[in-house]
């Protein structure tokens, strides 16, 4: 493949990524490398890019106003129904459900948002 978007675990999937990515491919990740080596990607000249939504605000970059533009564009997509967040589990509002939500999130099996609701 030419592109990989990793929102789960670079560390756990690096070996698969090396096999899948074509020479000069690009990987975008929001996770950390952890103990995975990025050296195997060198022979394929793969670009590995990190995305962190708080970089502009955390480091007060020159283009910090762009963050507001991005958030406004995303909120317009959400408001129009063109962008939806996948909800994996809905749990009732309770201390027991909060524990369960953390347990599910930490299990690595969550494939969408875990929502707690008082309704």
C-alpha positions, 0 to 999 in steps of 0.5 A, a space after each residue: 500500500 502507498 499509505 498507512 494511517 495508524 491510530 492504534 499502535 505503531 509498536 504492535 503493528 510495525 512489522 506488518 507495516 514494513 511488509 505492507 508499505 510500498 517503497 516511498 510510502 507514507 505512514 501517519 500515526 497518532 501513536 508512539 513508536 515505543 520499542 519498535 524500530 523504525 530502521 526497517 523502513 529506511 530501505 524502503 525510504 518510507 516517510 513516517 509522520 506524527 500528528 498531534 492535535 495540540 502541537 500548535 497550542 502546546 508550542 505556540 507555533 507561528 501558525 496557531 490560528 490554523 488550529 482554529 480553522 481546522 476545528 471550525 471546519 471539523 465542527 461544520 462537518 459534524 454539524 452537517 452530518 458528514 462526519 460521525 464518530 463511531 460509537 462502539 459501546 454505550 454505558 450507563 452513568 455510574 462508577 461501575 460503568 466508568 471502571 468498565 469503560 477504562 477496562 474496555 479501552 485498555 483492552 485494545 479491543 475498542 473500535 470506536 468511542 465508549 460513551 457514558 450517558 445519564 439517559 
